[in-house]
């Protein structure tokens, strides 16, 4: 789902940016997690909302564009992502899961930053932050400038969302 994106770099539409982000996610998951067959589901969902038994990894954008790049996954999917990255069994949420999801969010944010940096825009990335819990809520300042991508894997799902605005 692509909301009303404004102030994009010249020659880049919201749909094109969403298409590039989809490609970035697929590339990161193929390379780092060995998940080749991600299915992008064009579902109308609101990723900046309440989650139950999930893990959310976030990386902030600051500079010409400000915002947040997030990956939201059910706990069992976060464990599967971590096992794919590390090549070892992971049965519970721990530092390995935190590090793996944070690194995935960081890589996706780095790719997304390159698309926004066309024409010399200065954008910096924050250190990844990871939250998890039985129930929590993620809120962003301006949910209208959002790209939300829903992916299905063989066993589960995850969501990548980007909220941003031009400074």
Beta strands, then each sheet from edge to edge (+ up, - down):
strand 1: 39-41
strand 2: 50-63
strand 3: 65-74
strand 4: 123-125
strand 5: 129-137
strand 6: 146-152
strand 7: 157-166
sheet 1: 1+ 6- 7+ 3- 2+ 4-
sheet 2: 1+ 6- 7+ 3- 2+ 5-
end
